[in-house]
Amino acid sequence: MTTIADNLQQVHDRMAQACAAAGRDPASVSLLAVSKTFGPEAVLATAQAGQRAFGENYIQEAVEKMAALQAMGAPALQWHCIGPVQSNKTRLVAEHFDWMHTVDRLKIAERLSAQRPDHLAPLQVCIQLNVDGGLNKSGAHPEEALALAQAVAMLPHLCLRGVMSIPEPAPDHATQRALHQRARAVFDRIHASGIAGLERFDTLSLGMTADLDAAIEAGSTMVRVGTGIFGGRARPVT
Ligand SMILES: *Cc1c(COP(=O)(O)O)cnc(C)c1O
């Protein structure tokens, strides 16, 4: 269990170094611990080391983990859905998560808003962007993003917080940074557009274990780190 605490510290050190290199305030970048495929014990150990925000890709797995953690007496945690979601799973997301990073079409957003229970705060959402037109087909195209943002921002039980992307892996820092800068440019364009509902539009969900430094240089405000905290996963990422 010290391993997780040590890993967490190393990730924070890396984030601080990247912020220093980019001339940014370290408080401007938060860490999302991506716990997919890891059990509730690993999440609890991470929580005991001070981490509160966790990201999950597989909805059913996440919901079971949340219940297990509650039964284990874990502190209150914040849950972020970062995986692709089919229409038939939106209800579980609306009922159990605090954030949803992968809104890439209006239909999903409308379902999430309609299914968000009244007693919960609005679901905090990011628009997922496809910045490289790559094999990964999820994500709105940058040219569609403003219109999508405008429609999402009007939905009553959602709060539009920013953009997210998962570029294809790139081997070098400069390429990684250039891909993240495309998401940053879309964020800036939406921000400058003056559309209604941008009061809390402040989040760039960019960067994972391999490219968090380049993402921070490009303006990321939330890095999503799994391997760097929990180690390698047995199941492949989908
Ligand atoms: C798995 C995953 C991560 C974490 O990836 P690591 O390389 O393990 O840090 C981040 N974001 C998304 C969307 C993921 O699916």
The ligand as an SDF file (V2000), in Angstrom:
LIG
                    3D

 15 15  0  0  0  0  0  0  0  0999 V2000
   -7.2170    4.4000  -19.0720 C   0  0  0  0  0  0  0  0  0  0  0  0
   -7.4180    5.8440  -19.3150 C   0  0  0  0  0  0  0  0  0  0  0  0
   -6.5800    6.8010  -18.7390 C   0  0  0  0  0  0  0  0  0  0  0  0
   -5.3580    6.4580  -17.9080 C   0  0  0  0  0  0  0  0  0  0  0  0
   -4.3650    5.9280  -18.7270 O   0  0  0  0  0  0  0  0  0  0  0  0
   -2.8980    5.6240  -18.1610 P   0  0  0  0  0  0  0  0  0  0  0  0
   -2.0730    5.5460  -19.3710 O   0  0  0  0  0  0  0  0  0  0  0  0
   -2.9820    4.3360  -17.4170 O   0  0  0  0  0  0  0  0  0  0  0  0
   -2.5210    6.7570  -17.2690 O   0  0  0  0  0  0  0  0  0  0  0  0
   -6.8770    8.1440  -18.9510 C   0  0  0  0  0  0  0  0  0  0  0  0
   -7.9340    8.5220  -19.6930 N   0  0  0  0  0  0  0  0  0  0  0  0
   -8.7460    7.6240  -20.2750 C   0  0  0  0  0  0  0  0  0  0  0  0
   -9.8830    8.1020  -21.0770 C   0  0  0  0  0  0  0  0  0  0  0  0
   -8.5110    6.2670  -20.1200 C   0  0  0  0  0  0  0  0  0  0  0  0
   -9.3190    5.3900  -20.7270 O   0  0  0  0  0  0  0  0  0  0  0  0
  1  2  1  0
  2  3  1  0
  2 14  2  0
  3  4  1  0
  3 10  2  0
  4  5  1  0
  5  6  1  0
  6  7  2  0
  6  8  1  0
  6  9  1  0
 10 11  1  0
 11 12  2  0
 12 13  1  0
 12 14  1  0
 14 15  1  0
M  END
$$$$
